[in-house]
Amino acid sequence: MHRRRFFVLALGVMVAGGCGGTGASRVPLAGRLTVVAPAARGQGWDRAARALVSVLTGDGLARTAEVSNYPGGLGAAALGAFAAAREPFTREGRLLLTGMPMVAGAEIANAASVVESTTPLARMVGDWAALVVPAGSRLRAFEDFAAVLRRDPAGLAVGGRMEGGSDHVLYGMIGKCLGVDTRLLDYAGYSSGTEAAQALHDGRVAALLGSARSFVPEIAEGRLRPLVVSSAERIDGIDAPTLMELDVRLEYTDWCGVLGPRGMSSEDRDVAVALCDRVDASSRWRAICAANGWNRVYLSGDDFRQWLATETRRTREVLNELGLLSTFATSCWGSCVQRPYM
């Protein structure tokens, strides 16, 4: 039997043998773990990083675990701080929480891609997006929105989170699927979803792209009208079709995944992937995901690496068509858009 195959089987026996009634492992898979989050405390996917740490320690998967925050630069700060492994993963491991903004940030900075500069381990959760307008908007359905874009790609200002982030990339993908010149699309990026929502209500943007779950309260109150969602199936609490239903061949989630340091040994990678497998199977983790409205989109190991490589290429193509790979400025932050739309 090959050494690596024997190692994986032995690891599986160890994990299975250590499972108690609560799903916790009697023998930790790792000693000290640090989860690097590309966000300030309480922002972005920092909550997912802290949830991950709570499961790692609560289920006995690691002896100790902590979060280290590196905000700024579309994840560039976190990626830059995530050096190659110096210790065996089982003794002192490091995990990097990643997502589409970090993938885009590496492309915009003309740096090595995330998939090349790390060891992809697992895609954990995702957040579906929705396109919404004020209740009194003249855009009654997505077909109205699409018709305006086809007639005049720059005719509508669409808001969302920061330029080059997941909302912006999704808007570029929608424009590409509709056959419009994506370089003409008018997108206003804001530093937070709250600021973007205020811009919509102030009439500075005509529509807003963002986390579908974040819009549910205002949709329920009748303040927002959803036009479309980016999920494969309709979302509870949002009466809107999917892009796929409308023959826009696009499914998109603001995903969150886990990476290991570049150059991990095969043994360390196997342990780290097994760790992610255990987290996804944890009842504690699933309860946290349900409470936060995160959708489990689990994919690990080689399957995740291949998916990430494909997603990177898709993102690079859209960023290029948006004109962000040659010139990129964040000084505006949406304040440049002042036209009333309501």
C-alpha positions as CSV (number, residue, x, y, z in Angstrom):
1,M,0.0,0.0,0.0
2,H,1.4,3.4,-0.9
3,R,2.5,5.5,2.1
4,R,0.1,8.4,1.4
5,R,-2.9,6.1,1.0
6,F,-1.9,4.4,4.3
7,F,-1.7,7.8,6.0
8,V,-5.1,8.9,4.8
9,L,-6.7,5.6,5.9
10,A,-5.0,5.8,9.3
11,L,-6.2,9.3,9.7
12,G,-9.8,8.2,8.9
13,V,-9.6,5.5,11.5
14,M,-8.3,7.9,14.1
15,V,-11.1,10.4,13.4
16,A,-13.8,7.8,13.4
17,G,-12.5,6.2,16.5
18,G,-12.4,9.5,18.3
19,C,-16.0,10.5,17.7
20,G,-18.2,10.8,20.7
21,G,-22.0,11.4,20.9
22,T,-21.5,15.1,20.4
23,G,-19.4,14.7,17.2
24,A,-16.2,15.9,18.9
25,S,-12.9,14.3,18.3
26,R,-11.1,12.8,21.3
27,V,-7.7,13.2,19.6
28,P,-7.2,16.7,18.1
29,L,-6.2,16.7,14.5
30,A,-4.0,19.8,15.1
31,G,-2.3,21.5,18.0
32,R,-2.2,25.3,17.8
33,L,-4.1,26.8,14.8
34,T,-4.2,30.4,13.6
35,V,-7.0,31.4,11.2
36,V,-6.0,34.5,9.2
37,A,-9.0,36.7,8.3
38,P,-8.8,39.3,5.5
39,A,-11.1,41.7,7.4
40,A,-11.3,43.9,10.5
41,R,-12.9,42.4,13.5
42,G,-16.7,42.2,13.1
43,Q,-16.5,42.9,9.4
44,G,-16.8,40.8,6.2
45,W,-15.9,37.1,6.8
46,D,-14.4,37.8,10.2
47,R,-17.5,36.3,11.7
48,A,-17.0,33.1,9.7
49,A,-13.4,33.0,10.9
50,R,-14.5,33.2,14.6
51,A,-17.2,30.7,14.0
52,L,-14.6,28.3,12.5
53,V,-12.4,28.8,15.6
54,S,-15.3,28.1,17.9
55,V,-16.0,24.8,16.1
56,L,-12.3,23.8,16.0
57,T,-12.0,24.2,19.7
58,G,-15.5,23.3,20.7
59,D,-15.4,20.0,18.8
60,G,-11.9,19.2,20.0
61,L,-10.4,19.4,16.5
62,A,-7.6,21.6,17.6
63,R,-6.0,22.1,21.1
64,T,-6.1,25.9,20.6
65,A,-7.2,28.2,17.8
66,E,-7.3,32.0,17.4
67,V,-8.1,34.5,14.7
68,S,-5.6,37.0,13.3
69,N,-7.1,39.9,11.4
70,Y,-5.5,41.6,8.4
71,P,-8.0,44.0,6.8
72,G,-7.5,46.1,3.7
73,G,-6.6,45.9,0.0
74,L,-9.1,43.3,-1.1
75,G,-7.4,40.7,1.0
76,A,-3.9,41.6,-0.2
77,A,-2.7,42.3,3.4
78,A,-3.8,38.9,4.6
79,L,-2.4,37.1,1.7
80,G,0.9,38.9,2.1
81,A,1.1,38.0,5.8
82,F,0.3,34.3,5.0
83,A,3.8,33.0,4.6
84,A,4.8,29.5,3.7
85,A,4.5,26.8,6.4
86,R,7.4,26.7,8.9
87,E,6.1,24.0,11.2
88,P,4.2,20.7,10.6
89,F,0.5,21.5,10.4
90,T,-0.4,19.1,13.2
91,R,1.9,21.1,15.6
92,E,1.3,24.7,14.6
93,G,-1.0,25.2,11.6
94,R,-2.1,28.3,9.8
95,L,-5.3,28.6,7.8
96,L,-6.3,31.5,5.6
97,L,-10.0,32.4,5.1
98,T,-10.5,33.5,1.5
99,G,-13.2,34.6,-0.9
100,M,-13.8,36.2,-4.2
101,P,-12.5,39.6,-3.2
102,M,-9.1,38.1,-2.5
103,V,-9.1,36.3,-5.8
104,A,-10.0,39.5,-7.6
105,G,-7.5,41.5,-5.5
106,A,-4.6,39.4,-6.6
107,E,-5.6,39.7,-10.3
108,I,-6.0,43.5,-10.0
109,A,-2.6,43.8,-8.3
110,N,-1.1,41.7,-11.1
111,A,0.2,39.3,-8.4
112,A,0.4,35.6,-8.3
113,S,-3.1,34.1,-8.2
114,V,-4.5,32.8,-5.0
115,V,-4.6,29.3,-6.3
116,E,-0.9,29.5,-7.2
117,S,0.3,31.2,-4.0
118,T,-1.5,28.9,-1.5
119,T,-2.7,25.4,-1.0
120,P,-6.5,25.3,-1.6
121,L,-8.2,23.2,1.0
122,A,-12.0,23.7,1.0
123,R,-14.9,25.9,0.0
124,M,-17.0,26.2,3.1
125,V,-20.0,28.6,2.7
126,G,-21.5,31.1,0.3
127,D,-23.9,34.1,0.3
128,W,-26.3,34.4,-2.6
129,A,-26.8,37.9,-4.1
130,A,-29.9,39.8,-5.1
131,L,-30.6,42.8,-7.3
132,V,-33.1,45.1,-5.6
133,V,-34.7,48.5,-6.3
134,P,-36.8,50.9,-4.2
135,A,-40.4,50.0,-4.0
136,G,-41.4,53.0,-6.2
137,S,-38.8,52.3,-8.9
138,R,-39.9,52.4,-12.5
139,L,-38.0,49.1,-12.9
140,R,-40.8,46.6,-12.2
141,A,-39.0,43.4,-13.1
142,F,-35.5,42.2,-14.2
143,E,-36.7,42.4,-17.8
144,D,-37.1,46.2,-17.4
145,F,-33.6,46.4,-16.0
146,A,-32.1,44.3,-18.8
147,A,-33.9,46.3,-21.4
148,V,-32.3,49.6,-20.1
149,L,-28.9,48.1,-20.0
150,R,-29.1,46.7,-23.6
151,R,-30.3,50.1,-24.8
152,D,-27.8,52.2,-22.8
153,P,-25.2,50.2,-20.6
154,A,-24.3,53.5,-18.8
155,G,-27.9,54.5,-18.3
156,L,-28.2,53.0,-14.8
157,A,-26.0,53.4,-11.8
158,V,-25.9,50.2,-9.8
159,G,-24.5,50.2,-6.3
160,G,-22.8,47.6,-4.2
161,R,-19.9,47.0,-2.0
162,M,-16.3,48.1,-3.0
163,E,-15.1,48.3,-6.5
164,G,-13.5,45.0,-7.7
165,G,-15.4,43.1,-5.1
166,S,-18.0,40.3,-5.4
167,D,-21.0,42.6,-6.2
168,H,-19.0,44.5,-8.9
169,V,-17.8,41.2,-10.5
170,L,-21.4,39.9,-10.5
171,Y,-22.6,43.0,-12.2
172,G,-20.0,42.6,-14.9
173,M,-21.0,38.9,-15.3
174,I,-24.7,39.9,-15.7
175,G,-23.8,42.6,-18.3
176,K,-21.6,40.1,-20.2
177,C,-24.5,37.5,-20.2
178,L,-26.8,40.2,-21.5
179,G,-24.4,41.0,-24.3
180,V,-23.7,44.6,-23.4
181,D,-20.4,46.4,-23.4
182,T,-19.3,45.9,-19.8
183,R,-16.8,48.7,-19.9
184,L,-19.7,51.1,-20.1
185,L,-21.5,49.8,-17.0
186,D,-21.9,52.4,-14.3
187,Y,-21.0,50.9,-10.9
188,A,-20.7,52.7,-7.6
189,G,-18.8,50.9,-4.9
190,Y,-19.2,51.6,-1.2
191,S,-17.2,50.6,1.8
192,S,-20.1,48.7,3.4
193,G,-23.5,47.3,2.6
194,T,-25.1,49.9,4.9
195,E,-23.6,52.8,2.9
196,A,-24.7,51.2,-0.3
197,A,-28.3,50.8,0.9
198,Q,-28.4,54.5,2.0
199,A,-27.2,55.5,-1.5
200,L,-30.1,53.5,-3.0
201,H,-32.7,55.2,-0.7
202,D,-31.2,58.6,-1.4
203,G,-31.6,58.0,-5.1
204,R,-27.9,58.2,-5.9
205,V,-28.1,54.7,-7.5
206,A,-31.0,53.1,-9.4
207,A,-30.5,49.5,-8.1
208,L,-28.4,47.7,-5.6
209,L,-26.5,44.4,-5.7
210,G,-25.6,42.7,-2.4
211,S,-26.2,39.9,0.0
212,A,-29.7,38.5,-0.5
213,R,-30.3,37.7,3.1
214,S,-29.4,41.3,4.1
215,F,-32.3,42.6,2.0
216,V,-35.0,40.4,3.5
217,P,-36.1,42.7,6.3
218,E,-36.7,45.7,3.9
219,I,-38.3,43.5,1.3
220,A,-40.7,42.2,4.0
221,E,-41.5,45.8,5.0
222,G,-42.2,46.7,1.4
223,R,-39.3,49.2,1.1
224,L,-37.4,47.2,-1.5
225,R,-38.4,45.2,-4.5
226,P,-36.2,42.3,-5.5
227,L,-35.7,41.8,-9.3
228,V,-33.6,38.7,-9.4
229,V,-31.4,36.4,-7.3
230,S,-28.1,34.7,-8.2
231,S,-28.8,31.3,-6.6
232,A,-29.6,28.1,-8.4
233,E,-33.1,28.0,-6.7
234,R,-35.4,30.6,-5.4
235,I,-34.7,32.0,-1.9
236,D,-37.3,31.8,0.9
237,G,-38.5,35.3,1.8
238,I,-37.5,36.8,-1.6
239,D,-40.2,36.7,-4.2
240,A,-37.9,36.9,-7.2
241,P,-36.8,34.6,-10.0
242,T,-33.3,33.3,-10.4
243,L,-31.0,34.5,-13.2
244,M,-31.1,30.9,-14.6
245,E,-35.0,31.1,-14.8
246,L,-34.6,34.2,-17.0
247,D,-32.2,32.5,-19.4
248,V,-29.2,34.4,-18.0
249,R,-26.9,31.4,-17.7
250,L,-25.3,32.5,-14.4
251,E,-25.1,31.2,-10.9
252,Y,-23.0,33.2,-8.4
253,T,-22.2,33.2,-4.7
254,D,-20.0,35.3,-2.5
255,W,-18.2,32.3,-1.3
256,C,-15.8,31.8,1.6
257,G,-13.1,29.1,1.7
258,V,-10.1,27.9,3.5
259,L,-6.5,27.8,2.2
260,G,-3.3,26.4,3.6
261,P,0.2,27.8,3.2
262,R,2.0,27.3,-0.1
263,G,4.2,24.2,-0.3
264,M,2.3,22.1,2.3
265,S,3.5,18.5,2.4
266,S,1.0,15.9,1.2
267,E,0.6,14.6,4.7
268,D,-0.1,18.1,6.1
269,R,-2.6,18.8,3.3
270,D,-4.4,15.6,4.0
271,V,-4.7,16.4,7.7
272,A,-5.9,20.0,6.9
273,V,-8.6,18.7,4.4
274,A,-9.7,16.1,6.9
275,L,-10.0,19.0,9.4
276,C,-12.3,20.9,7.0
277,D,-14.3,17.7,6.4
278,R,-14.9,17.4,10.1
279,V,-15.9,21.1,10.4
280,D,-18.5,20.8,7.6
281,A,-19.9,17.6,9.2
282,S,-20.1,19.2,12.6
283,S,-23.6,19.9,14.0
284,R,-22.2,22.9,15.8
285,W,-21.0,24.4,12.4
286,R,-24.3,23.6,10.7
287,A,-26.2,25.4,13.5
288,I,-23.9,28.4,13.2
289,C,-24.4,28.5,9.4
290,A,-28.2,28.3,9.8
291,A,-28.2,31.1,12.4
292,N,-26.2,33.4,10.1
293,G,-27.9,32.6,6.9
294,W,-24.8,31.1,5.3
295,N,-25.3,28.5,2.6
296,R,-23.1,25.4,2.9
297,V,-21.4,25.0,-0.5
298,Y,-18.8,22.5,0.6
299,L,-16.1,21.3,-1.8
300,S,-12.7,20.1,-0.7
301,G,-9.3,18.9,-1.8
302,D,-8.5,18.5,-5.5
303,D,-12.1,19.3,-6.5
304,F,-11.9,22.7,-4.7
305,R,-8.5,23.4,-6.3
306,Q,-9.9,22.8,-9.8
307,W,-13.0,24.8,-9.1
308,L,-10.9,27.7,-7.7
309,A,-8.7,27.7,-10.8
310,T,-11.8,27.9,-13.0
311,E,-13.4,30.6,-10.8
312,T,-10.1,32.6,-11.0
313,R,-10.2,32.5,-14.8
314,R,-13.8,33.5,-14.9
315,T,-13.1,36.4,-12.5
316,R,-10.0,37.5,-14.5
317,E,-12.0,37.7,-17.7
318,V,-14.7,39.9,-16.2
319,L,-12.3,42.2,-14.4
320,N,-10.5,42.6,-17.8
321,E,-13.8,43.5,-19.5
322,L,-14.7,45.9,-16.7
323,G,-11.3,47.6,-17.4
324,L,-10.1,47.0,-13.8
325,L,-6.9,45.1,-14.7
326,S,-5.2,48.1,-16.4
327,T,-6.6,50.9,-14.2
328,F,-8.1,50.6,-10.8
329,A,-8.9,53.4,-8.4
330,T,-10.8,53.3,-5.1
331,S,-10.8,57.0,-4.3
332,C,-14.4,57.6,-5.4
333,W,-16.2,55.0,-3.2
334,G,-19.5,55.8,-4.8
335,S,-19.5,59.5,-4.1
336,C,-19.1,60.3,-7.8
337,V,-22.6,59.2,-8.5
338,Q,-25.1,61.9,-7.8
339,R,-27.9,61.4,-10.3
340,P,-31.4,61.0,-8.8
341,Y,-33.3,57.9,-10.0
342,M,-36.3,57.7,-7.7
